[in-house]
Amino acid sequence: MKKLTSVQDEVEGLAPWFHNLHLPDGIQTAPDHFLGDFPRFKWREIKDDIPEDLSGWNVLDVGCNAGFYSFKLAGRGADVTAIDLDPHYLKQARWAAGIYGLKDKIKFKELQVYDLARSADTYDLVWFMGVLYHLRYPVLGMDILARKVRKILIFQTLSMPGNGIEIVSDDLPIDDREKMLNPGWPKAAFIEKKLAGDPTNWWAFNKAGIEALLRSCGMKITKKPSAEVYIAEPDPENPSPAETWNYSEYLSAIGKNWKKEAIHKIKK
């Protein structure tokens, strides 16, 4: 009983929590979460579409928060690199990793998505849920992230209402732009100020926009296990423009010498 009180005190000392972790002794970190048992209910929607045995897999958890998904993936045997830009969440995650006995399976790092461009590391599985709409530069973030995926991308983002998807031609005539107003045209709503009181909510893509973005970043959608959640893999037959004709712009955007590196790539 004394141990239970001690853990509860530590949970309260690390508040506020956004992830409701179910700790081994039955304590929950955010039992009154406004979204319900979050993110446990999201995990239940996806877990059967992820290999049960991830032994030998390297996983990247982007925007790990208090580490819920990192713990689930490490529990299946994966070696996880978990990043977040908020030191408060990382403090929670490191503490909880000790409680779960997973300290040796997870490396927590204080990083932005864009920081990943400075690393050559790639991962068998990249977990990217609930982050895209917080990026002011979402396409750049996705171009960086897509380069990190060796096998599987788990992707989720806030979306606009509606499920329409329009078949878009490879080349739209300039006088045909009224088609962009159709509900199924790939698009994103820009949030200038706040959404749900949060100034970091920048974009809401529609369904067509999400799927087009994934394809444009060189990914092939293989499954959609629930609303707003996509499973994708690299598509060698449809490489991102950031890997081909738009490579120099990508290099410039991540702060590299595009003239030098683009010429080097062409020579290779």
Disulfide bonds with the S-S distance in Angstrom:
none
